[in-house]
Structure formats: structure tokens, C-alpha cells
Amino acid sequence: CDSTQVTIHITDTGMGIQPEDFPHIFKRFYRSDKAGTTRGFGLGLPIAQVIIELHNGTLEIESEPDKGTSAKITLPLVYTKQLSI
């Protein structure tokens, strides 16, 4: 990390993402669970990606089935000078 950006790492030890699903994880409403037994609407990662990109950041996902998933969020640091009135 340098003085122009901040990096956030988030890791879980869940079920991970299957390789065949990985190309689709940022598509709205995409669900790997075709039976519909897992909660959710398939919007979490697409919404997170849009918010992060609107802030000129990046979102990178790495995952291994049955071992978990890691997200790396990088955002620029913005210095805003406060005005004195």
C-alpha cells in the first residue's frame, strides 16, 4: 500500500466458487445454486463492483472450491480540503 491508495482484504473459509461459475460472478442475478436452496438474489458482487468502480477502485476475487474466497478491494485516497468560512 502506498500513500495514494488503500487496500482492503476480506477472506472467508466457506464453500468457495466453482471454476465454471467464476466467469459469471459479476453478472446480476447469477446464481450457481440452480435449485434455489441458497439464500440471496445474486446481486452482492455486482453491486459491490459497481460501487467500487464508481469510486475509481478495483475489486479482485480469488476462490478455491471447498477452501474459501478472498476479495481484494483497492480504493484511491482522496484528500479533500475543508473550506474555512
C-alpha contacts under 8 A as a table, 3 or more apart, distances in Angstrom:
res1	aa1	res2	aa2	distance
1	C	5	Q	6.51
1	C	6	V	6.15
1	C	7	T	6.55
2	D	5	Q	5.94
2	D	6	V	7.38
3	S	6	V	7.79
3	S	77	L	7.47
4	T	76	P	5.83
4	T	77	L	5.27
4	T	78	V	7.75
5	Q	74	T	6.76
5	Q	75	L	5.50
5	Q	76	P	4.09
5	Q	77	L	4.80
6	V	74	T	5.72
6	V	75	L	5.41
6	V	76	P	6.26
6	V	77	L	6.51
7	T	72	K	6.84
7	T	73	I	5.57
7	T	74	T	4.39
7	T	75	L	6.48
8	I	72	K	5.76
8	I	73	I	5.06
8	I	74	T	6.41
9	H	70	S	7.05
9	H	71	A	5.76
9	H	72	K	4.69
9	H	73	I	6.47
10	I	70	S	5.58
10	I	71	A	5.10
10	I	72	K	6.55
11	T	68	G	7.27
11	T	69	T	5.77
11	T	70	S	4.26
11	T	71	A	6.37
12	D	68	G	5.30
12	D	69	T	5.53
12	D	70	S	6.51
13	T	16	G	7.56
13	T	66	D	7.89
13	T	67	K	5.54
13	T	68	G	4.08
13	T	69	T	6.74
14	G	66	D	6.63
14	G	67	K	6.23
14	G	68	G	4.50
14	G	69	T	7.00
15	M	65	P	5.86
15	M	66	D	4.37
15	M	67	K	6.09
15	M	68	G	5.52
15	M	69	T	7.97
16	G	63	S	5.44
16	G	64	E	5.28
16	G	65	P	4.32
16	G	66	D	5.42
16	G	67	K	5.88
16	G	68	G	4.19
16	G	69	T	5.22
17	I	21	D	6.57
17	I	22	F	6.41
17	I	63	S	5.65
17	I	64	E	6.26
17	I	65	P	5.37
17	I	68	G	7.62
17	I	69	T	7.15
18	Q	21	D	5.36
18	Q	22	F	6.42
18	Q	63	S	7.98
18	Q	64	E	7.27
18	Q	65	P	5.52
19	P	22	F	5.24
19	P	23	P	7.90
19	P	65	P	7.86
20	E	23	P	6.99
21	D	24	H	5.57
21	D	25	I	6.57
21	D	32	S	6.35
22	F	25	I	5.49
23	P	26	F	7.78
24	H	27	K	5.42
24	H	30	Y	6.70
25	I	30	Y	6.74
25	I	45	L	6.86
25	I	46	P	7.60
26	F	30	Y	7.83
26	F	45	L	5.71
26	F	46	P	4.70
26	F	49	Q	7.41
27	K	30	Y	5.62
27	K	42	G	7.94
27	K	43	L	7.99
27	K	46	P	6.15
28	R	42	G	6.05
28	R	43	L	5.44
28	R	46	P	5.80
29	F	41	F	5.77
29	F	42	G	4.12
29	F	43	L	5.64
30	Y	41	F	7.87
30	Y	42	G	5.09
30	Y	43	L	7.74
31	R	34	K	6.58
31	R	41	F	7.42
31	R	42	G	5.49
33	D	36	G	5.55
33	D	37	T	6.82
33	D	38	T	6.48
36	G	39	R	7.47
40	G	43	L	7.70
41	F	44	G	7.83
42	G	45	L	7.54
42	G	46	P	7.93
43	L	46	P	5.45
43	L	47	I	5.96
44	G	47	I	5.43
44	G	48	A	6.15
45	L	48	A	4.99
45	L	49	Q	5.95
46	P	49	Q	5.14
46	P	50	V	6.30
47	I	50	V	5.25
47	I	51	I	6.26
48	A	51	I	5.25
48	A	52	I	6.09
49	Q	52	I	5.21
49	Q	53	E	6.03
49	Q	58	T	7.57
49	Q	59	L	6.19
50	V	53	E	5.15
50	V	54	L	6.02
51	I	54	L	5.16
51	I	55	H	6.52
52	I	55	H	5.19
52	I	56	N	6.59
52	I	57	G	5.11
52	I	58	T	6.20
52	I	59	L	6.92
52	I	73	I	7.69
52	I	75	L	7.34
53	E	56	N	4.83
53	E	57	G	4.94
53	E	58	T	6.03
53	E	59	L	7.93
54	L	57	G	7.27
55	H	75	L	6.97
55	H	76	P	7.72
56	N	75	L	6.64
56	N	76	P	6.81
57	G	73	I	7.14
57	G	74	T	5.32
57	G	75	L	4.33
57	G	76	P	6.40
58	T	72	K	7.93
58	T	73	I	5.75
58	T	74	T	5.24
58	T	75	L	6.76
59	L	71	A	6.87
59	L	72	K	5.75
59	L	73	I	4.71
59	L	74	T	6.67
60	E	71	A	5.67
60	E	72	K	5.09
60	E	73	I	6.58
61	I	69	T	7.15
61	I	70	S	5.77
61	I	71	A	4.63
61	I	72	K	6.48
62	E	69	T	5.77
62	E	70	S	5.22
62	E	71	A	6.52
63	S	67	K	7.66
63	S	68	G	5.85
63	S	69	T	4.18
63	S	70	S	6.17
64	E	67	K	5.43
64	E	68	G	5.73
64	E	69	T	6.48
65	P	68	G	6.51
